Amino acid sequence: MSHSETFRKQLSFALEKHLTINDVINDLRTFWVEVSELGCGPRYEEMSIRLDEFQKILSAHFLEEEQLFKKIEDVGDSSACDRVQCLRDEHAEFLERLVDDSERLNCNCESFSNWDWIHDEIDDLINRMAAHEAEENALIHQFLKSEKISKC
């Protein structure tokens, strides 16, 4: 199998992984709406656990993507390299926010008084992660259609 065929398979696999990540994001979104309607209590703790689990999934996913990003940077133009760097920067931000938000949700409801803020934060995080995955998909699709894949 040639390097370009191998890379094409890696890109296709990454697209499949993004479907899984999007499913988790949609599950988080659905659960968060339910939490918002039910209010404080064990549901916040459960959301904290879900965010912890998602952070672990994303961390592994981002490590896998890093290998693809390096290949894209090696053969991509400056625009692709800029996009990759923006996505890479968001990876670190998302992982940090997931840890911070999980810790906030896991605290005692009486000791944390800014629940409106955490609701807005989780909503924003979920929306930005969904947009991030869509951007990665667009980059991968663009690269799959490009002649540059033959240079890998």
TORKENU-44982 format. One record per atom (N, C-alpha, C, CB): residue in one letter; x, y, z. Coordinates in steps of 0.001 Angstrom, whole numbers, padded with zeros to 6 digits, always signed. Atoms other than C-alpha are relative to their C-alpha. Glycine has a CB too. Layout:
N
AXYZ ...
END
This chain:
152
M+000861-001173+000000 M+000000+000000+000000 M+000908+001238+000000 M-000980-000003+001242 S-000828-001208+000094 S+001439+003394-000957 S-000255+000921+001200 S-000287+000753-001325 H+000150-000961-001101 H+001960+006222+001527 H-001276+000816-000164 H+001220+000938+000071 S+001210-000811+000207 S-000838+008232-000085 S-001259-000807+000292 S-000047+000537-001440 E+001158+000844-000317 E-003260+005288+000182 E-000143-000173+001510 E+000130-001378-000683 T+000017+000128-001459 T-002305+004812+003821 T-000527+001278+000637 T+001410-000321+000536 F+000447-001275-000544 F-002786+008503+004507 F-001485+000227-000284 F+000833+001146-000580 R+001431-000124+000339 R-006141+008477+002700 R-000840-000826+000982 R-000266-000469-001474 K+000730+000834-000960 K-007254+005613+004973 K+000004+000636+001387 K+000613-001409+000064 Q-000068-000672-001295 Q-006059+007526+008034 Q-000977+001173+000052 Q+001431+000486+000279 L+000944-001117+000049 L-008065+010560+006952 L-001438-000497+000066 L+000213+000826-001272 S+001354+000564-000038 S-011152+008425+006339 S-000346-000514+001397 S-000135-001137-001024 F+000209+000474-001368 F-010732+006822+009751 F-000260+001180+000938 F+001221-000814+000485 A+000207-001197-000829 A-010468+010295+011300 A-001423+000522-000169 A+001024+001105-000368 L+001386-000438+000221 L-013800+011204+009692 L-000982-000886+000763 L-000337-000015-001505 E+000853+000912-000763 E-015361+008099+011242 E+000068+000313+001494 E+000413-001460-000254 K-000156-000358-001415 K-013932+009064+014643 K-000766+001281+000322 K+001492+000172+000354 H+000731-001244-000219 H-015462+012515+014230 H-001493-000266+000156 H+000244+000974-001157 L+001406+000362-000186 L-018874+010883+013883 L-000242-000441+001442 L-000412-001122-000984 T+000108+000444-001396 T-018301+009228+017258 T+000071+001189+000950 T+001110-001012+000336 I-000143-001198-000837 I-017135+012514+018796 I-001275+000840-000085 I+001239+000841-000438 N+001239-000770+000157 N-020197+014274+017366 N-001159-000650+000740 N-000350+000149-001477 D+001036+000691-000774 D-022438+011605+018900 D+000133+000326+001489 D+000085-001527-000222 V-000221-000323-001412 V-020859+012261+022293 V-000393+001449+000272 V+001478-000241+000395 I+000378-001408-000149 I-021261+016017+021820 I-001513+000141+000032 I+000589+000848-001143 N+001468-000068+000020 N-024938+015535+020944 N-000603-000584+001272 N-000551-000740-001223 D+000470+000569-001266 D-025422+013298+023993 D+000202+000992+001147 D+000737-001323+000304 L-000254-001013-001033 L-023788+015962+026186 L-001021+001138-000097 L+001438+000560-000133 R+000950-001095+000205 R-026025+018626+024654 R-001392-000388+000519 R-000072+000378-001499 T+001315+000473-000444 T-029176+016566+025281 T-000059-000104+001520 T-000324-001363-000634 F-000037+000150-001451 F-028163+015714+028828 F+000047+001364+000681 F+001209-000847+000422 W-000125-001325-000611 W-027223+019341+029552 W-001333+000731-000008 W+001058+000832-000731 V+001333-000605+000036 V-030669+020518+028464 V-000849-000582+001129 V-000685-000235-001383 E+000739+000641-001088 E-032159+017989+030871 E+000469+000513+001360 E+000159-001523-000072 V-000552-000511-001260 V-029842+019154+033669 V-000506+001413+000250 V+001551-000022-000024 S+000456-001388-000131 S-030800+022762+033017 S-001449+000062+000443 S+000171+000748-001319 E+001415+000012-000366 E-034461+021881+033344 E-000221-000525+001416 E-000786-000843-000989 L+000176+000598-001319 L-034026+019789+036521 L+000673+000793+001112 L+000534-001399-000004 G-000674-000815-001001 G-031622+022120+038298 G+001120-000734+000700 G-000984+000481+001011 C-001179+000447-000747 C-028893+021530+040839 C-000226-001353+000659 C+000374+001028+001057 G+000093+001270-000700 G-028121+018250+042512 G+000831-001063-000686 G-001444-000448+000095 P-000775+001105+000553 P-026912+014832+041428 P+000213+000097-001513 P-000679-001295+000323 R-000143-000130+001450 R-027451+015729+037780 R+001246+000807-000348 R-001248+000662-000607 Y-001230-000750+000237 Y-024633+018288+038006 Y+001210-000904+000202 Y+000080+001227+000934 E-001099+000924-000233 E-022375+015629+039466 E+000131-000978-001157 E-000203-000757+001315 E-000027+000916+001140 E-023346+013280+036652 E+000564+000704-001239 E-001418-000547-000290 M-000560-000752+001130 M-022574+015993+034104 M+001503+000140+000171 M-000662+001396-000122 S-001433-000084-000278 S-019192+016413+035759 S+000701-001290-000422 S+000247+000280+001497 I-000560+001300+000374 I-018520+012699+035296 I+000032-000132-001524 I-000825-001157+000630 R+000050+000070+001468 R-019612+012909+031660 R+001070+000890-000637 R-001394+000412-000507 L-001043-000886+000525 L-017284+015860+031063 L+001383-000610+000197 L-000070+001376+000680 D-001276+000692-000244 D-014407+013920+032652 D+000228-001086-001047 D+000024-000615+001420 E-000115+001081+000983 E-015092+010961+030388 E+000250+000564-001397 E-001273-000869+000001 F-000169-000609+001310 F-015375+013210+027345 F+001392+000594-000140 F-001059+001075-000233 Q-001358-000562+000044 Q-012102+014932+028235 Q+001010-001097-000323 Q+000358+000683+001348 K-000903+001118+000280 K-010364+011543+028205 K-000128-000455-001456 K-000293-001176+000951 I+000229+000388+001393 I-011935+010621+024865 I+000637+001025-000937 I-001517-000132-000292 L-000559-001051+000849 L-010985+013975+023366 L+001525+000033+000046 L-000551+001349+000417 S-001456-000010-000136 S-007450+013804+024703 S+000624-001057-000913 S+000410-000247+001471 A-000500+001070+000876 A-006867+010477+022932 A-000247+000346-001466 A-000674-001349+000349 H+000358-000405+001364 H-008632+011762+019807 H+000965+001067-000513 H-001453+000527-000047 F-000900-001078+000414 F-006468+014886+019710 F+001414-000511-000242 F+000021+001102+001050 L-001316+000592+000242 L-003294+012804+020005 L+000057-000677-001368 L+000341-001011+001102 E+000069+000637+001317 E-004379+010776+016975 E-000004+001054-001111 E-001260-000891-000104 E+000068-001058+001014 E-005195+013951+015073 E+001339+000689-000195 E-001049+001026+000382 E-001296-000671+000104 E-001783+015386+015812 E+000857-000638-001088 E+000737-000044+001345 Q-000745+000687+001052 Q-000247+012746+013545 Q-000484+000439-001379 Q-000136-001525+000150 L+000551-000468+001280 L-002582+013771+010732 L+000371+001454-000261 L-001527-000161-000019 F-000336-001417+000158 F-001943+017446+011362 F+001432+000169-000492 F-000193+000749+001327 K-001400-000105+000419 K+001796+016915+010986 K+000141-000318-001483 K+000887-000943+000831 K-000060+000350+001423 K+001291+015231+007607 K-000618+001097-000859 K-000715-001335-000257 I+000639-001087+000754 I-001073+017967+006453 I+000931+001198-000069 I-001349+000404+000644 E-000941-001125-000006 E+001447+020601+007500 E+001189-000260-000928 E+000500+000267+001427 D-001149+000333+000841 D+004224+018761+005644 D-000275+000247-001482 D+000393-001449+000212 V+000305-000126+001434 V+002407+018901+002305 V-001007+001102-000318 V-000526-001309-000521 G+001030-001010+000218 G-000231+021589+002798 G+000578+001372-000285 G-000904+000077+001195 D-000417-001383+000225 D-000105+025208+001815 D-000103+000782+001304 D-000862+000666-001106 S-000008-000800-001232 S+000166+028058+004303 S-001398+000132+000597 S+000577+001391-000274 S+001373-000093-000499 S-003627+028317+004565 S-000360-001244+000818 S-000990+000177-001174 A+000277+001244-000727 A-003916+024659+005593 A+000794-000033+001303 A+000344-001235-000873 C-000837-000022-001211 C-001053+025100+008067 C-000585+000942+001044 C+001443+000424-000344 D+000630-000944-000927 D-002771+028131+009594 D-001246-000608+000639 D-000363+001304-000726 R+001206+000647-000523 R-006030+026201+009938 R+000360-001079+001008 R-000828-000602-001142 V-000443+001054-000908 V-004211+023281+011544 V+000440+000604+001327 V+001148-000817-000627 Q-000473-000617-001242 Q-002549+025594+014057 Q-001165+000532+000836 Q+000983+001137-000312 C+001187-000472-000739 C-005890+027177+014997 C-000724-001169+000665 C-000968+000752-000948 L+000650+001183-000565 L-007410+023723+015505 L+000813-000561+001156 L-000196-001076-001078 R-000893+000496-001047 R-004399+022624+017543 R-000133+000861+001262 R+001468-000010-000497 D+000146-000907-001144 D-004728+025706+019776 D-001319-000241+000725 D+000085+001464-000461 E+001296+000269-000613 E-008393+024928+020348 E+000021-001302+000788 E-001091-000051-001065 H-000085+001269-000730 H-007513+021380+021434 H+000394+000239+001449 H+001009-000946-000672 A-000471-000274-001363 A-005582+022650+024439 A-001058+000756+000795 A+001314+000805-000032 E+001037-000785-000675 E-008309+025159+025269 E-001168-000881+000435 E-000502+001119-000919 F+001137+000857-000329 F-011088+022555+025138 F+000314-000943+001155 F-000418-000803-001220 L-000363+000930-001069 L-009243+020077+027326 L+000055+000709+001351 L+001350-000660-000302 E-000084-000779-001246 E-008539+022761+029921 E-001391+000403+000495 E+000867+001259-000211 R+001352-000410-000395 R-012119+024033+029898 R-000803-001184+000529 R-000734+000642-001185 L+000724+001176-000475 L-013497+020506+030288 L+000391-000353+001434 L+000262-001192-000923 V-000461+000281-001368 V-011367+019932+033384 V-000567+001035+000966 V+001552-000008+000069 D+000488-001070-000879 D-012295+023312+034879 D-001512-000106+000232 D+000341+001373-000600 D+001455+000071-000130 D-016002+022925+034167 D-000431-001217+000802 D-000653-000030-001373 S+000318+001200-000770 S-016072+019400+035552 S+000206+000258+001486 S+000864-001188-000463 E-000266-000313-001405 E-014514+020637+038787 E-001071+000921+000573 E+001380+000644+000150 R+001049-000915-000483 R-017053+023457+039065 R-001314-000744+000231 R-000219+001150-001005 L+001255+000742-000118 L-019970+021087+038486 L+000023-000991+001157 L-000293-000733-001293 N-000125+001008-001041 N-018656+018639+041047 N+000008+000593+001401 N+001249-000795-000214 C-000020-000624-001324 C-018660+021166+043865 C-001388-000035+000635 C+000503+001453-000095 N+001249-000066-000742 N-021355+021528+046494 N-000830+001160-000546 N+000262+000167+001529 C+000874-001036+000573 C-024306+023472+045059 C-000077+001244+000864 C-001392-000550-000206 E+000105-001148-000894 E-024442+025691+048117 E+001251+000874-000038 E-000255-000471+001419 S-001236-000777-000004 S-020810+026740+047745 S+000275+000685-001336 S+001160-000891+000356 F-000191-000635+001302 F-021078+027676+044075 F-001276+000756-000327 F+000346-001052-001120 S+001213-000816+000130 S-023445+030561+043505 S-000269+000503-001408 S+000088+001166+000916 N+000163-000564+001333 N-022984+031368+039834 N-000402-001070-001012 N+001289+000683-000443 W+000462+001071+000879 W-024999+028620+038180 W-000347+000512-001387 W-001203-000689+000605 D+000292-000549+001334 D-026095+030924+035362 D+001258+000017-000854 D-000586+001425+000110 W-001254-000036+000736 W-022456+031348+034399 W+000390-001386-000509 W+001107+000566+000879 I-000411+001342+000408 I-021766+027598+034332 I-000915-000526-001097 I-000005-000959+001202 H+000908+000405+001091 H-024858+027024+032197 H+000465+000609-001317 H-001464+000434+000306 D-000480-000675+001216 D-023623+029601+029685 D+001323-000591-000460 D+000156+001510+000243 E-001317+000566+000323 E-020100+028147+029839 E-000139-001355-000675 E+000856-000135+001268 I+000171+001337+000588 I-021228+024576+029134 I-000655+000102-001365 I-000842-000904+000925 D+000639-000208+001305 D-023533+025726+026336 D+001022+000458-001033 D-001139+001032+000112 D-001016-000516+000918 D-020671+027682+024766 D+001016-001076-000352 D+000710+001210+000613 L-000997+001043+000233 L-018202+024826+025163 L-000530-001063-000960 L+000413-000648+001325 I+000600+001018+000861 I-020535+022281+023572 I-000140+000533-001430 I-001381-000436+000553 N+000164-000586+001335 N-021321+024631+020668 N+001333+000184-000715 N-000714+001340+000101 R-001321-000207+000614 R-017650+025481+020067 R+000656-001318-000383 R+000912+000770+000951 M-000576+001299+000353 M-016608+021828+020152 M-000670-000567-001249 M-000139-000989+001172 A+000697+000471+001200 A-019286+020975+017586 A+000502+000749-001240 A-001531+000182+000156 A-000522-000792+001121 A-018085+023812+015349 A+001437-000410-000333 A-000059+001509+000330 H-001387+000432+000178 H-014478+022685+015852 H+000049-001308-000796 H+000697-000177+001375 E+000028+001280+000713 E-015263+019139+014729 E-000448+000189-001439 E-000927-000992+000711 A+000443-000286+001369 A-017106+020501+011692 A+001139+000601-000819 A-001211+000958+000010 E-001150-000605+000689 E-014033+022583+010791 E+001049-001058-000330 E+000627+001116+000864 E-000946+001080+000275 E-011787+019537+011115 E-000496-000881-001141 E+000228-000845+001258 N+000572+000792+001094 N-014146+017556+008893 N+000174+000701-001337 N-001482-000272+000254 A-000149-000764+001241 A-014074+020312+006290 A+001443-000041-000492 A-000448+001456+000207 L-001414+000052+000359 L-010265+020371+006346 L+000369-001376-000559 L+000875+000331+001222 I-000299+001364+000458 I-010062+016585+005982 I-000623-000257-001364 I-000509-001039+001016 H+000656+000182+001303 H-012603+016548+003130 H+000744+000772-001091 H-001475+000461+000066 Q-000745-000809+000960 Q-010717+019342+001402 Q+001307-000704-000380 Q+000289+001406+000582 F-001272+000661+000257 F-007474+017435+001748 F-000205-001292-000779 F+000726-000286+001314 L+000276+001227+000730 L-009030+014172+000532 L-000249+000276-001481 L-001199-000713+000608 K+000289-000362+001383 K-010148+015946-002651 K+001199+000626-000703 K-001170+000952-000047 S-001166-000710+000534 S-006786+017640-003099 S+000990-000960-000639 S+000691+000796+001105 E-001076+000771+000613 E-003979+016424-005299 E+001194-000124+000958 E+000441+000655-001324 K-001115-000002-000939 K-001637+017098-002384 K+000093-001302+000769 K-000132+001154+000965 I-000029+001261-000741 I-002598+013789-000818 I+000980-000959-000653 I-001407-000633+000071 S-000938+000887+000680 S-000447+012069-003425 S+001448+000255+000413 S-000137+000159-001498 K-001350-000334-000447 K+002601+013797-001917 K+000352-000633+001336 K+000151+001491+000098 C-000236+000591-001318 C+002209+011934+001356 C+000650-001369-000121 C-001312-000112+000779 
END
